[in-house]
Amino acid sequence: MQLHFVFSHLQNSFRAGKAMACVPNCRSVLELSAALYHQGFISSIQRGHLQGPDLVPTPTTRSNVAERRLWLSLKYYEGKPVMQYIRGVSKPSRKVYMTPSELINFSKGRTVSFVRGLEPAEAAVVETKKGIMGVEDAIREQLGGSVLCRMK
């Protein structure tokens, strides 16, 4: 559920022209942010609190865990957002699992079961047993998993 909030929050932040987006600080969101960073959709990830990124590194403790956030620097090219959209594929009620061979077909633009294949310049993020990563990395490591989202 947390990741679907992040998808819509990032899309809305890009459309509003924000420089940074504030998302919850948890492992799954951090892994998703790292995958988006490696795909080139965001320019940096910083830990912080509700008011903004940390100027001095502050550890997360039991007393401040509710206030901790991740601040993502959004990327723009010639004034336009790098990310046009981000859409969830799997939902908590319906996970979409793909084997490594199905991921290859999916990345080549072929429809796998009921999921339309990736279009040119479109990317996807997969949750595997080794964590959340881009579809190309999952294919390279021959891992299958749950397709979380697609973005362009």
C-alpha positions in Angstrom: 0.0 0.0 0.0 2.9 2.4 0.8 4.4 2.0 -2.7 1.1 3.0 -4.4 1.1 6.2 -2.4 4.7 6.9 -3.5 3.7 6.3 -7.2 0.9 8.9 -7.1 2.9 11.3 -5.0 5.9 11.3 -7.4 3.6 11.7 -10.4 1.8 14.7 -8.8 5.1 16.3 -7.7 6.5 16.1 -11.2 3.3 17.6 -12.7 3.4 20.4 -10.1 7.0 21.2 -11.0 8.3 20.6 -7.5 12.1 20.3 -7.0 11.9 17.7 -4.3 9.3 15.1 -3.1 9.0 13.9 0.4 8.2 10.2 0.8 8.0 7.8 3.9 11.3 6.4 5.1 11.1 2.6 5.0 13.1 -0.1 3.3 10.7 -0.8 0.4 10.4 2.9 -0.5 14.2 3.3 -0.2 14.8 0.4 -2.6 12.2 1.8 -5.0 13.9 5.2 -4.9 17.3 3.6 -5.5 15.8 1.8 -8.6 14.3 5.1 -9.9 17.7 6.7 -9.3 19.5 4.0 -11.3 16.9 4.3 -14.1 17.6 8.1 -14.2 14.2 9.5 -13.1 15.5 11.2 -9.9 18.8 12.9 -9.3 19.4 12.2 -5.5 18.0 10.6 -2.4 18.5 12.3 1.0 17.3 11.4 4.4 15.5 14.1 6.4 12.5 15.0 8.6 9.1 16.5 7.9 10.5 20.0 7.4 13.2 19.1 4.9 16.4 17.1 4.2 19.0 16.8 7.0 21.9 19.3 6.9 23.7 17.2 9.5 23.2 13.4 9.3 20.7 12.3 12.0 20.2 8.7 12.9 16.7 7.2 13.0 15.7 6.2 16.5 12.6 4.9 18.1 11.8 8.4 19.3 12.0 10.1 15.8 11.0 7.3 13.5 7.6 8.8 12.8 9.1 12.1 11.6 11.8 10.7 9.3 11.4 11.0 5.6 13.2 10.4 2.3 13.6 13.5 0.1 13.9 12.8 -3.6 15.3 15.4 -6.0 13.2 15.3 -9.1 14.8 15.6 -12.6 13.7 17.9 -15.3 15.1 18.4 -18.8 14.6 21.7 -20.6 11.9 22.6 -18.1 9.9 19.4 -18.6 9.7 16.5 -16.2 11.9 13.5 -17.0 9.1 11.2 -15.7 5.9 11.6 -17.6 3.9 9.0 -15.7 4.3 6.1 -13.2 1.7 3.5 -12.9 1.4 0.5 -10.6 1.1 -2.9 -12.1 0.8 -5.1 -9.1 -1.6 -4.2 -6.3 -1.9 -5.6 -2.8 -5.0 -7.5 -3.9 -3.4 -8.8 -7.2 0.3 -9.4 -7.5 1.6 -9.8 -11.0 4.5 -12.3 -10.9 6.7 -13.0 -13.9 9.5 -15.6 -14.5 12.8 -14.4 -16.0 11.7 -15.6 -19.5 8.3 -13.7 -19.1 10.3 -10.6 -18.0 12.3 -10.8 -21.2 9.1 -10.9 -23.3 7.6 -8.1 -21.2 10.6 -5.9 -21.8 10.5 -6.6 -25.5 7.0 -5.2 -25.7 5.1 -8.5 -25.8 2.0 -9.0 -23.7 2.5 -11.4 -20.8 -0.8 -12.9 -19.5 -2.9 -9.8 -19.1 -0.1 -7.2 -18.8 0.7 -5.1 -21.9 4.4 -5.2 -22.8 6.7 -2.2 -22.3 6.7 0.5 -25.0 9.9 2.1 -26.3 11.5 4.4 -23.7 9.3 2.9 -20.9 10.9 1.2 -17.9 9.6 -1.1 -15.2 10.5 -1.9 -11.6 10.4 -5.5 -10.2 10.4 -6.8 -6.7 12.6 -9.9 -6.6 14.0 -12.1 -3.8 17.2 -9.9 -3.9 15.2 -6.6 -3.5 13.6 -4.1 -5.7 15.4 -3.4 -9.1 14.8 -2.4 -12.6 13.5 -5.0 -15.1 16.9 -5.0 -17.0 18.8 -5.8 -13.8 16.3 -8.6 -12.9 16.8 -10.1 -16.4 20.6 -9.8 -16.2 20.6 -11.6 -12.8 18.0 -14.1 -14.2 15.5 -13.3 -11.4 11.7 -13.3 -11.6 9.4 -11.5 -9.3 6.4 -9.1 -8.9 6.2 -6.3 -11.4 5.6 -3.2 -9.2 5.3 -0.3 -11.7 6.0 1.0 -15.1 7.1 4.5 -16.0 8.1 6.7 -18.8 
